[in-house]
Amino acid sequence: MTMTLDAIKENQKVKVIRVSGGWGIRQRLGCLGIHPGDMITIKKSAIMRGPILINIHGNQVALGRGIASRIFVEVIV
């Protein structure tokens, strides 16, 4: 089942399916190491709609909710 990254709960592992948006957003996420096919672990999801802390390729990255809502992922069981 495909969902956006901002809808995923803490401590879940997901696989990036696609990134929606223009060239700029795909370029920015690519620079952060987020590409289709990558595995992401959600470390922290702020309660009051704050940033989402993820772990990707051994690095921790904070993403705003607007950017996270453009990343479509699939939960890994």
C-alpha positions in Angstrom: 0.0 0.0 0.0 1.5 3.3 -1.1 1.4 6.3 1.4 3.1 9.6 1.8 6.1 9.8 4.2 4.3 12.3 6.5 1.6 9.6 7.3 4.1 7.0 8.5 4.5 6.3 12.3 7.7 6.3 14.2 10.2 3.4 14.0 8.7 2.0 10.8 10.9 1.1 7.8 9.7 2.2 4.4 10.8 2.0 0.7 10.7 5.1 -1.5 8.4 4.4 -4.5 8.4 7.8 -6.1 8.8 11.6 -5.5 6.2 13.9 -6.9 7.0 17.4 -7.8 9.2 19.3 -10.2 12.9 19.2 -11.0 13.9 21.4 -8.0 12.3 19.2 -5.4 13.7 16.0 -6.9 17.1 17.6 -7.1 17.0 18.7 -3.5 16.0 15.3 -2.2 18.6 13.7 -4.4 21.2 15.8 -2.8 20.0 14.5 0.6 20.3 10.9 -0.7 16.6 10.2 -1.1 15.9 8.3 -4.4 13.3 5.8 -5.5 14.2 2.4 -4.2 15.9 3.6 -1.1 15.0 2.4 2.4 14.1 4.9 5.1 13.5 4.5 8.8 11.3 7.1 10.6 13.1 8.1 13.8 10.9 10.9 15.1 7.6 12.4 14.0 6.8 15.6 15.8 3.4 15.7 17.5 2.3 19.2 16.5 3.0 18.9 12.7 6.7 19.7 13.0 9.5 18.1 11.1 10.1 14.4 10.5 13.5 12.9 11.4 14.5 10.1 9.2 17.5 7.8 8.9 18.7 7.1 5.3 22.1 5.6 4.3 23.3 5.9 7.9 22.6 9.7 8.1 19.8 11.5 10.0 17.9 14.0 8.0 15.0 16.3 9.1 12.3 16.9 6.5 9.4 19.4 6.7 5.9 18.1 6.4 5.4 19.7 3.0 8.4 18.0 1.5 7.5 14.7 3.2 4.0 14.8 1.7 5.6 14.6 -1.8 7.5 11.4 -1.1 5.5 8.2 -1.7 6.6 5.2 0.2 5.6 1.6 0.9 5.8 0.1 4.4 8.2 -2.8 4.8 6.9 -5.5 7.1 
